[in-house]
Amino acid sequence: MSDSARMVLLADDDPVMRELASAKLKEAGYSVTTAEDGAEALALLKQMDADLVISDIDMPNMNGYELTEAIRKDETLCEIPVMVITASDQSDAVDRAFASGATSFLAKPMNWSLFHHAVKFVLRASDDRRDLKAAKDQAEAGARFKDSLMSVMSHELRTPLNAIIGFGQILAERFDQQQDNMHNEYAEYIIDGGRRLLNSVSDMLLASDARSGPIGINETDVCLGDIMEEALGSIEKTLRLAEVTPVQRLCSENLEICCDRGLVAKAVRKLVDNSVKFSPKGVSVVIGAALTRSGDLAIVVKDNGPGVKPELLDKVTAPFEQIDMSFQRSREGLGLGLPLVQAIAKAHGGSFRIDSVVNEGTRAIIVLPSRRVQEMPGSMPKQIKQEQGREVA
């Protein structure tokens, strides 16, 4: 916006000061309206579109501090920048001005050669701030729209996908009974594709929930061994094709945890799937669980795959990110696995971290707080399990 289109409201009870400042502003191309005190200035502001307020501090009826505070409290005026002018010898005058909401200040006697530049700087800073706020509002609106779209689409896709999977299973059973291997294989492709898409939809819905705050969990007491069985049961085919047999090193299968069984199993499954997906066939995968010195439960998934460069660790834990997200990438996925693991750990009051060394492998660790760890009758005492599992944790 050109200076000639800018409107400046000048408030000062000194007529000489008003005249001089007004003349300098008009010389610089600004439109100027003047007021003799803060009350008159505030009334004028409510009737005009001002781009800047320049106000003296010491004025009758309403001083500069009070005027600035009134502007900041008014929803329609609060974004207008305010420059205060002071000749006060009080050391806290500037501090009081900024505490009232002033944008900048000028000191008397005025340096008229710098006056125009100071006004121009404040207006430019105000424009930048307005542009940044608009960009932020637009980005937040886009994020809300994306989350809303993800949530709606996830709900809308679940019903038809469940129908596809269900009827695919019926067809597969029928073809199996008829020993029609070719059509049975086709039906299995339909079932597998439907399940993969349903898992992606579920992940998107969970990611959408995680963006709006900690995801809700359905707490129940469950044995550690049952969680591992559920985690690995749904990826048996993936493990078989990758020629991977995970090794479990659990402090106790009977160790009882108060958690969301499905979500914790999903987190473990995501970590194992990641180890397999980004490693060559036959990679060694170890799933461990141990109590730490503080009594927390550390669940570890460790592999001897290619590892991740340190500078890429932050990227792989960001939503919708993989090291390679191009359409030509060889590995499928939405890039939601590790962010979901992080969200699940956080929802349980725990933490998640990754350690990785290139060409040596990766270790992912979920830590659940000690308050979620319980004992089963006949299980080993915690201190013994801590000693046996310390290497894993």
C-alpha positions in Angstrom: 0.0 0.0 0.0 1.4 3.4 -0.9 2.0 6.0 1.8 -0.6 8.4 0.2 -3.3 5.8 1.0 -2.2 5.6 4.6 -4.3 7.3 7.3 -2.5 8.4 10.5 -4.4 9.7 13.6 -2.3 12.1 15.6 -3.3 12.8 19.2 -1.5 15.6 21.1 -2.7 18.4 23.3 0.1 20.7 22.2 -1.2 22.6 19.1 2.4 23.5 17.9 3.4 19.8 18.1 0.2 18.8 16.3 0.9 21.3 13.5 4.6 20.3 13.0 4.0 16.6 13.1 1.0 16.8 10.8 3.0 18.9 8.3 5.8 16.4 8.3 3.4 13.5 7.8 1.6 15.2 5.0 5.0 16.0 3.3 5.7 12.3 3.4 2.4 11.5 1.6 0.2 10.4 4.5 -3.4 11.4 5.2 -3.6 12.9 8.7 -6.4 13.4 11.2 -5.7 15.1 14.5 -7.1 15.0 18.0 -6.5 17.2 21.1 -6.7 14.4 23.7 -7.1 10.6 24.0 -10.9 10.7 24.4 -11.3 12.6 21.1 -8.8 10.3 19.4 -10.7 7.1 20.5 -14.0 8.5 19.3 -12.4 9.4 15.9 -10.9 5.9 15.6 -14.3 4.3 15.9 -15.5 6.4 12.9 -12.5 6.0 10.5 -10.1 3.4 9.2 -6.7 4.4 10.6 -3.5 2.6 9.7 -1.5 4.1 12.6 -2.0 6.1 15.8 0.7 8.5 17.0 -0.1 9.7 20.6 1.4 11.9 23.1 1.5 10.4 26.6 0.6 13.5 28.8 -2.8 14.6 27.7 -6.0 15.7 29.5 -9.2 13.7 29.7 -7.4 10.5 28.5 -3.7 10.2 28.4 -1.6 8.1 26.0 -1.4 5.0 28.3 -5.2 5.0 28.7 -5.7 5.5 24.9 -3.4 2.7 24.0 -5.1 0.3 26.5 -8.5 1.3 25.2 -7.4 0.5 21.6 -6.0 -2.9 22.6 -9.2 -3.8 24.4 -11.4 -3.0 21.4 -11.8 -6.0 19.0 -12.2 -3.7 16.0 -9.2 -1.5 16.8 -6.7 -3.8 18.6 -4.6 -4.5 15.5 -3.8 -0.8 14.8 -0.1 0.0 15.6 0.4 2.7 18.2 3.4 5.0 18.5 3.7 7.0 21.7 5.6 10.3 22.1 6.9 11.2 25.5 8.9 14.0 27.0 8.5 12.5 30.4 11.6 12.3 32.6 10.1 9.3 34.4 12.4 6.3 33.9 9.5 3.9 33.6 7.6 5.9 30.9 8.7 3.7 28.1 8.1 0.5 30.1 4.5 1.7 30.9 3.9 2.5 27.3 4.9 -1.0 26.1 2.9 -2.6 29.0 -0.1 -0.7 27.8 0.3 -2.2 24.3 2.4 0.4 22.4 4.1 -0.7 19.3 6.9 1.8 19.4 7.9 5.2 20.9 9.4 8.5 20.1 11.1 10.9 22.5 10.8 14.7 22.6 12.4 16.9 21.4 11.6 15.2 18.1 14.3 14.4 15.5 12.2 15.4 12.5 14.7 13.9 10.0 14.1 10.5 11.5 10.4 10.9 12.2 9.2 9.8 8.7 11.5 6.7 8.7 10.3 5.7 12.2 6.6 5.9 11.0 7.5 4.0 7.8 9.2 1.2 9.8 6.3 0.8 12.1 3.8 0.6 9.2 5.9 -1.9 7.4 6.2 -4.1 10.5 2.5 -3.9 10.9 2.0 -5.0 7.4 4.3 -8.0 7.9 2.6 -8.9 11.0 -0.8 -8.8 9.3 0.4 -10.9 6.4 1.9 -13.5 8.8 -1.3 -13.6 10.8 -3.3 -14.1 7.6 -0.9 -16.9 6.5 -1.2 -18.5 9.9 -5.0 -18.4 9.9 -5.0 -19.8 6.4 -2.7 -22.6 7.3 -4.7 -23.4 10.5 -7.9 -23.4 8.4 -6.3 -25.8 5.9 -5.1 -28.1 8.7 -8.7 -28.1 10.2 -10.1 -28.9 6.8 -7.6 -31.7 6.3 -8.3 -33.2 9.7 -12.1 -32.9 9.1 -11.8 -34.5 5.6 -9.6 -37.3 7.0 -12.1 -38.0 9.8 -15.2 -38.0 7.5 -13.5 -40.0 4.8 -12.3 -42.6 7.3 -15.7 -43.1 8.7 -17.3 -43.2 5.3 -14.8 -45.8 3.9 -15.0 -48.2 6.8 -18.5 -49.6 6.0 -17.9 -50.4 2.3 -14.5 -51.8 3.0 -15.8 -54.1 5.7 -18.4 -55.3 3.1 -15.7 -55.9 0.5 -13.6 -57.9 3.0 -16.6 -59.9 4.3 -17.9 -60.9 0.8 -14.3 -61.6 -0.3 -14.0 -64.1 2.6 -17.3 -65.7 1.6 -16.0 -66.1 -2.0 -12.7 -67.4 -0.9 -14.4 -70.1 1.3 -16.6 -71.1 -1.6 -13.8 -71.3 -4.1 -11.7 -73.3 -1.5 -14.5 -75.8 -1.1 -14.8 -76.1 -4.9 -11.0 -76.4 -5.1 -10.9 -73.6 -7.6 -7.4 -72.4 -6.8 -7.2 -69.6 -9.4 -10.4 -67.8 -8.3 -9.6 -68.5 -4.6 -6.3 -66.6 -5.2 -8.2 -63.7 -6.7 -10.5 -63.6 -3.7 -7.5 -63.5 -1.4 -6.1 -60.5 -3.4 -9.4 -58.7 -2.8 -9.4 -59.5 1.0 -5.7 -58.5 1.3 -6.3 -55.3 -0.6 -9.4 -54.4 1.4 -7.6 -55.0 4.7 -4.6 -52.9 3.7 -6.9 -50.1 2.7 -8.9 -50.4 5.9 -5.7 -50.3 8.0 -4.7 -47.1 6.1 -8.1 -45.6 6.8 -7.8 -46.5 10.5 -4.4 -45.0 10.7 -5.6 -41.7 9.1 -8.5 -41.5 11.5 -6.1 -42.1 14.5 -3.6 -39.5 13.1 -6.5 -37.0 12.8 -7.5 -37.6 16.4 -3.9 -37.3 17.6 -3.6 -33.8 15.9 -6.4 -32.5 18.1 -4.9 -33.7 21.4 -4.0 -37.0 23.1 -5.9 -39.9 21.6 -8.5 -41.6 23.7 -7.6 -45.0 25.1 -9.7 -47.9 26.3 -7.8 -49.1 29.3 -7.9 -52.8 30.3 -5.6 -55.2 32.2 -3.8 -57.4 29.7 -0.8 -59.7 29.7 2.4 -58.7 27.9 2.3 -62.0 26.0 -1.2 -61.4 24.7 -0.2 -58.0 23.4 2.8 -59.6 21.5 0.6 -62.3 20.1 -2.0 -59.8 18.8 0.8 -57.6 17.4 2.5 -60.4 15.4 -0.6 -62.3 14.4 -1.9 -59.9 11.9 1.5 -59.6 10.0 2.3 -63.3 9.7 2.1 -63.1 5.9 4.4 -60.1 5.8 6.9 -61.8 8.1 6.7 -65.0 6.0 7.3 -63.2 2.7 10.2 -61.3 4.2 11.7 -64.5 5.6 11.7 -63.0 9.1 11.1 -64.9 12.4 11.1 -62.3 15.2 12.8 -63.3 18.4 11.0 -62.4 21.6 12.9 -61.6 24.8 10.2 -60.7 27.3 10.9 -60.3 31.0 7.6 -62.2 31.6 4.7 -63.1 29.3 2.5 -62.9 32.4 3.4 -59.4 33.3 0.1 -57.5 33.4 -0.2 -54.0 32.0 -3.1 -51.5 32.2 -3.3 -50.1 28.7 -5.3 -50.0 25.5 -4.5 -53.5 24.2 -5.4 -52.8 20.6 -3.3 -49.6 20.4 -0.2 -50.9 22.2 -0.4 -54.0 19.9 -0.7 -51.7 16.9 2.4 -49.7 18.1 4.5 -52.9 18.4 3.2 -54.1 15.0 4.1 -50.8 13.3 7.6 -51.1 14.7 8.1 -54.7 13.5 6.6 -53.9 10.2 9.0 -50.9 9.8 11.9 -53.1 10.5 10.8 -55.6 7.9 9.7 -53.0 5.3 13.0 -51.1 5.2 15.4 -54.0 5.5 16.5 -56.7 3.1 15.0 -60.2 3.4 16.0 -62.3 6.4 16.7 -59.3 8.6 17.1 -60.1 12.3 14.3 -58.6 14.4 14.3 -58.8 18.2 11.3 -57.8 20.3 12.2 -57.2 23.9 10.4 -56.0 27.0 12.0 -55.2 30.4 11.5 -53.1 33.5 13.8 -50.1 34.0 15.3 -49.1 37.3 12.4 -46.8 37.9 9.9 -49.6 37.3 8.8 -48.4 33.8 8.2 -50.9 31.1 10.4 -50.6 28.0 9.2 -52.4 24.9 12.0 -52.6 22.4 12.0 -53.6 18.7 15.6 -53.9 17.4 16.9 -54.9 13.9 20.2 -55.2 12.1 18.9 -53.5 9.0 20.4 -50.6 7.1 19.7 -48.0 9.8 18.8 -44.3 9.5 21.1 -41.3 9.2 20.9 -39.1 12.3 19.8 -36.1 10.3 16.8 -38.0 9.0 15.4 -39.3 12.4 13.2 -36.2 12.9 11.8 -36.7 9.4 10.8 -40.3 9.8 8.8 -39.4 13.0 6.8 -36.7 11.2 3.3 -37.5 9.9 3.1 -38.5 6.2 6.8 -38.7 5.9 9.2 -41.4 4.7 12.8 -41.1 3.7 11.5 -41.5 0.2 8.0 -40.2 -0.4 8.2 -40.1 -4.2 5.6 -41.9 -6.4 8.5 -44.1 -7.6 9.4 -45.4 -4.1 9.6 -49.1 -3.7 8.0 -49.3 -0.3 4.3 -48.6 0.3 2.8 -46.7 3.2 1.5 -43.3 4.3 4.3 -42.4 6.5 2.1 -42.6 9.6 3.7 -45.6 11.4 6.2 -43.9 13.7 4.1 -40.8 14.4 1.2 -43.1 15.5 3.6 -45.1 17.7 4.6 -41.7 19.3 1.0 -40.7 19.7 0.1 -44.0 21.3 3.0 -43.8 23.8 2.0 -40.2 24.7 -1.6 -41.2 25.2 -0.5 -43.7 27.8 1.7 -41.2 29.6 4.8 -42.8 28.2 7.5 -41.9 25.6 9.0 -43.1 22.4 12.4 -42.8 20.9 14.6 -44.2 18.1 18.3 -44.9 18.1 19.9 -45.8 14.8 23.3 -46.4 13.4 23.8 -46.6 9.6 24.6 -50.1 8.4 24.2 -51.5 11.9 20.5 -51.3 12.6 17.7 -49.5 14.4 16.3 -49.7 17.9 12.9 -48.3 18.7 11.8 -48.0 22.3 8.3 -47.5 23.8 8.4 -46.7 27.5 5.2 -47.1 29.5 5.1 -45.6 33.0 5.4 -47.8 36.1 1.9 -47.0 37.2 0.6 -49.1 34.3 2.7 -52.1 35.3 1.1 -54.7 37.5 1.9 -58.2 38.8 0.3 -61.6 37.9 0.2 -64.2 40.6 3.2 -66.5 40.3 5.2 -64.2 38.1 8.7 -63.2 38.9 9.3 -60.3 41.3 9.9 -57.0 39.6 13.5 -56.7 40.8 14.4 -60.0 39.2 12.8 -59.0 35.9 14.7 -55.8 36.1 18.0 -57.6 36.3 17.1 -60.1 33.5 15.8 -57.4 31.2 18.2 -54.6 31.8 20.2 -55.3 28.6 17.1 -55.1 26.5 15.9 -51.8 28.0 
